[in-house]
Amino acid sequence: MTDAELDAVYTRLCKTMTELGEASAPLFLARFALLAIEKIGDADVSLGLVDAARDGAGE
């Protein structure tokens, strides 16, 4: 994925959360995460991503 593609995906993600509203954002992110985990198809990779996201959440 190029930087431009990554930016486009991230922008769509943010705009979608804004459209859905703050109350619906956690459910949307949970559903997105489950779909992404299924698509990744590798538990070790997925667990590593969960840990990386947790470690970066306090920044």
PASEBA-1860 file (N, C-alpha, C; in nm, 3 decimals):
! residues 59
1> MTDAELDA> 0.085/-0.117/0.000/0.000/0.000/0.000/0.090/0.124/0.000 ~ 0.058/0.216/-0.088/0.135/0.339/-0.095/0.092/0.435/0.018 ~ 0.173/0.539/0.039/0.137/0.640/0.138/0.005/0.707/0.102 ~ -0.016/0.732/-0.026/-0.140/0.796/-0.071/-0.261/0.705/-0.045 ~ -0.245/0.576/-0.068/-0.353/0.481/-0.043/-0.383/0.472/0.107 ~ -0.277/0.466/0.187/-0.294/0.463/0.332/-0.368/0.587/0.380 ~ -0.330/0.703/0.328/-0.397/0.827/0.364/-0.544/0.825/0.324 ~ -0.574/0.771/0.206/-0.713/0.763/0.159/-0.797/0.673/0.249
9> VYTRLCKT> -0.740/0.560/0.289/-0.812/0.468/0.377/-0.834/0.530/0.514 ~ -0.731/0.591/0.569/-0.742/0.655/0.700/-0.844/0.769/0.697 ~ -0.842/0.847/0.589/-0.938/0.956/0.575/-1.080/0.903/0.570 ~ -1.102/0.795/0.494/-1.236/0.735/0.486/-1.279/0.684/0.622 ~ -1.188/0.621/0.696/-1.217/0.571/0.829/-1.262/0.685/0.921 ~ -1.186/0.794/0.921/-1.219/0.908/1.007/-1.351/0.973/0.967 ~ -1.372/0.992/0.838/-1.496/1.054/0.790/-1.616/0.966/0.824 ~ -1.601/0.836/0.812/-1.710/0.745/0.845/-1.746/0.754/0.991
17> MTELGEAS> -1.645/0.758/1.079/-1.673/0.771/1.222/-1.742/0.904/1.252 ~ -1.702/1.009/1.184/-1.766/1.139/1.203/-1.912/1.133/1.160 ~ -1.938/1.070/1.046/-2.075/1.057/0.996/-2.162/0.976/1.092 ~ -2.106/0.871/1.149/-2.182/0.784/1.238/-2.207/0.850/1.374 ~ -2.118/0.937/1.414/-2.131/1.005/1.542/-2.052/0.937/1.651 ~ -2.023/1.015/1.754/-1.937/0.968/1.863/-1.993/0.845/1.933 ~ -2.124/0.839/1.950/-2.184/0.726/2.022/-2.168/0.595/1.945 ~ -2.166/0.601/1.813/-2.157/0.479/1.731/-2.014/0.441/1.695
25> APLFLARF> -1.918/0.531/1.718/-1.780/0.507/1.677/-1.719/0.381/1.740 ~ -1.737/0.356/1.871/-1.677/0.234/1.927/-1.730/0.105/1.864 ~ -1.860/0.098/1.837/-1.916/-0.021/1.773/-1.863/-0.035/1.631 ~ -1.854/0.076/1.558/-1.798/0.074/1.423/-1.655/0.024/1.425 ~ -1.573/0.076/1.517/-1.432/0.034/1.525/-1.420/-0.113/1.562 ~ -1.507/-0.160/1.651/-1.504/-0.302/1.688/-1.539/-0.389/1.568 ~ -1.640/-0.349/1.493/-1.679/-0.427/1.373/-1.567/-0.421/1.269 ~ -1.509/-0.303/1.250/-1.398/-0.290/1.156/-1.283/-0.382/1.196
33> ALLAIEKI> -1.251/-0.382/1.325/-1.141/-0.466/1.375/-1.169/-0.613/1.349 ~ -1.291/-0.657/1.376/-1.324/-0.798/1.352/-1.314/-0.835/1.205 ~ -1.361/-0.747/1.118/-1.350/-0.772/0.974/-1.203/-0.776/0.931 ~ -1.122/-0.685/0.985/-0.980/-0.682/0.951/-0.908/-0.807/1.003 ~ -0.939/-0.848/1.124/-0.878/-0.968/1.183/-0.911/-1.090/1.097 ~ -1.036/-1.100/1.056/-1.076/-1.213/0.971/-1.001/-1.210/0.838 ~ -0.987/-1.092/0.780/-0.918/-1.078/0.651/-0.769/-1.109/0.666 ~ -0.707/-1.066/0.776/-0.566/-1.095/0.801/-0.545/-1.245/0.809
41> GDADVSLG> -0.634/-1.312/0.882/-0.632/-1.458/0.885/-0.516/-1.522/0.960 ~ -0.449/-1.446/1.044/-0.334/-1.499/1.118/-0.342/-1.447/1.260 ~ -0.364/-1.537/1.355/-0.383/-1.498/1.495/-0.261/-1.426/1.551 ~ -0.141/-1.475/1.522/-0.020/-1.413/1.576/-0.003/-1.270/1.525 ~ -0.027/-1.249/1.396/-0.018/-1.115/1.339/-0.124/-1.025/1.404 ~ -0.245/-1.075/1.416/-0.354/-0.997/1.474/-0.326/-0.962/1.619 ~ -0.276/-1.056/1.695/-0.242/-1.029/1.835/-0.130/-0.926/1.845 ~ -0.033/-0.933/1.756/0.073/-0.835/1.753/0.021/-0.694/1.724
49> LVDAARDG> -0.077/-0.686/1.634/-0.137/-0.557/1.603/-0.217/-0.502/1.720 ~ -0.287/-0.590/1.791/-0.360/-0.547/1.912/-0.261/-0.489/2.012 ~ -0.151/-0.558/2.034/-0.050/-0.510/2.129/0.011/-0.377/2.084 ~ 0.040/-0.364/1.953/0.097/-0.241/1.901/-0.001/-0.125/1.918 ~ -0.128/-0.150/1.893/-0.229/-0.045/1.908/-0.242/-0.004/2.055 ~ -0.238/-0.102/2.145/-0.244/-0.072/2.288/-0.125/0.011/2.332 ~ -0.007/-0.028/2.287/0.115/0.042/2.327/0.116/0.185/2.276 ~ 0.053/0.211/2.164/0.051/0.346/2.108/-0.068/0.428/2.153
57> AGE> -0.160/0.368/2.229/-0.283/0.437/2.267/-0.261/0.547/2.370 ~ -0.155/0.539/2.448/-0.131/0.638/2.551/-0.051/0.758/2.503 ~ -0.018/0.760/2.376/0.069/0.869/2.324/-0.012/0.991/2.290
END
